[in-house]
Amino acid sequence: MHTTRKIITIGETVLDIIFKNDQPIASTAGGSMLNTSVTLGRLGLPVHFISEYGNDPVGLRIDRFLTYNGISTDYVYRYDEGKSALALAFLDDSNNANYTFYKAYPQKRFDIAFPEVNADDIVLFGSIYAITPELRTTLRRFLLYAKSKNALLYYDPNFRKAHLDDLEQLRPAILENMSLASVVRASNEDLEIIFGAKNSNEAYEAVSPLCNTLIYTSSSDAVYLKTPYKSLTLPNRQIEPVSTIGAGDTFNAGIAYGLYKHRIGNEALQPMTDDIWQQLIGYGIDFATEVCLSYENYITTSFAVEWNRQFPVTNQ
């Protein structure tokens, strides 16, 4: 029996309120994997988002937004106690964001039935959500199940200095996530914090015993691919960003889009040619560049429409 290939994303949901010069200028649904999901949903891909938010005005607004953008929320845990999370993002002179979070989760969390996973489904997970102790047992069970089904697991640690004091406690979960992943995509900041890695070679030396495919991004420099069989470098675009919120998340969406478009699963990952890898990373760079030119955390609907007109994706 043929099953339609799915993209499953797992991550935190927040409402981002963006400040510039101490004034609120925009608000939008956020969270790293939510941002990835919206880009993929706007491109018409079959996205199933696993998360949690409240049955409050913020949560209901986000739920409508996700549904409008074509994202299945069947596996979102909606709670009545507590409040949906808020994130205040303060843009600096370079339009990079510093965050303050307001969270009031209920005692009971993440109480959901997970989706069925089939071979070559794409599962994206990461950020602090993927290593939160209160969620770890449930999430780990799902990741082990997805791996047993030969899904392609894509992990972005997205680990920031705000959590540095908890690194030693959280490190085992980070390392286990890397060991479960088919692909690790991490920024230079992530891997310097986690491993002390100063460049892409040191980063791969640290990651490769756990996962042999690393996409290492340096926003001011380039994107580096490291596998046992190849090493590629693609330069980033030089732009004047409006906001860098969601850039890495939307880069991840570009890679997932490419994996889906080119029908790449686990078995096809290692034999991939340089040309295909360059296309995938190019999608990531294109999407991340687009996101930096607006206050949205994802590609705009107009960009998605034009992209699909030029590069249609067939059903799988």
Helices and strands as residue ranges (DSSP letters): E 7-10, E 14-20, E 23-30, H 32-42, E 47-54, H 57-68, E 71-79, E 83-91, E 97-104, E 122-126, G 128-131, H 133-148, E 152-156, G 161-166, H 167-180, E 183-187, H 188-195, H 200-207, E 214-217, E 222-226, E 231-235, H 247-261, H 266-269, H 274-291, H 301-310
